[in-house]
Amino acid sequence: MSIPLHRQSLDEQLAYLRKGTAEIINEAELRERLVQSQKNDKPLRAKLGVDPTAPDIHLGHTVVLRKLKHFQDLGHTIIFVIGDFTGMVGDPSGRSATRPQLSREEVLANAETYKQQVFKVLDPARTEVRFNSEWLGKLSSEELLRLCSHYTLARLIERDDFSNRLKDNQPIALHELFYPMLQAYDSVALEADVELGGTDQKFNLLVGRDIQRAYGQPAQIAVLTPILPGLDGVQRMSKSLGNYVGVTEPPAEMYGKLMSISDELMWTYYELLTDIGPGDLAEWRGDVQRGKQHPRDLKANLARVIVSEFHSPREAREAEEEFRRVFQRREAPELAPEAIVTIGLYKNLLIPGTTRVKFAQLVASLAEISRTEAERLIKQRAVEIDGARTEHPGTEIDLAVPRKFILRVGKHTLRRVSIMGHM
């Protein structure tokens, strides 16, 4: 019988928390906090803040969510902070220009979606959800000035995001300088012992340590997780780049996307997106190198594990069978999402004065990618209709003529398309 996580030794707990992290600042402090937590029977307060700047999250976002769950597994108090206030400011991390400000309505709408999606990873019954407008919205002018007095402009503009923009003569809006201070105050308001974030958040988390000291609190431990590469294995996972797997995507589509990654990227996904231990992964790597295990089988296992977590084991098995049927046996798909196309629904894409649309525009809409990306894939002969490839983005499709076909876009996107004409 396995020992419950919270009853394991300190070294075992640290190893569990260390897995899949890029850096812990610092581990000696974390060890001491864990010792005191056990001695006083008082859980640590581990915090993750997310600005709801987009309506959906993808697997890249779940890397740090999983690490937050590991603190939850060990019995600590986890706090998921929705930055409804900071989301209207805009985090400058990793930005070469000022982030467009969102309205409060946009932020709140995205926040509701976030709450639903993060509970695919976290236990909702043991998760404290807070909105940072609770305390940031109540700061008086005097309190805000006092907060800002604890940090210098020189230290703020040391960060790469700001210094690079200054070198390139790119403007920095004054409100952007407030962002790290506001995020740091979240830690003060919540008396956080630990704050988690991606490596791009390192500066903000370190500011939090300094500001907590200024307010007479022990400095939080910063736990940094790697940035997940996208399906291309090159750039970070991003919806705008089209190299992402959304956590709410249909099981068959999620499975197919995961099967498209490279053999080498598979190991990174295992480490950051599953709880499979480093010992097992080392053994599997050795089996692949010795020819005892085929990478394709391990990749299929990875896809099953991830789809099972975000959907169910049954749906993962069905998605696997669908993948084998469509991509290995080249049979017609059964689980591919169905898309209904009518003239009324697509009137904004119609060529003026006609009932026709450009093929590239139709593909972009159905596959949820940009028109530029659709044109590129079509020219590369990576788009099929009922198994027939085309390389002419400008081909016109008449939506007044009813028809049905299977649309394949790239390696992993399938749609059962029904053009219904006028409805």
Helices and strands as residue ranges (DSSP letters): G 5-7, H 10-18, E 23-25, H 27-40, E 45-50, H 59-73, E 77-82, G 86-88, H 104-118, G 124-126, E 127-131, H 133-136, H 141-148, H 153-156, H 160-167, H 174-190, E 194-198, G 199-201, H 202-214, E 221-225, H 251-259, H 263-273, H 278-289, H 295-310, H 313-323, I 324-328, E 338-342, G 347-349, E 356-358, H 359-367, H 371-379, E 383-385, E 388-389, E 396-398, E 403-409, E 413-421
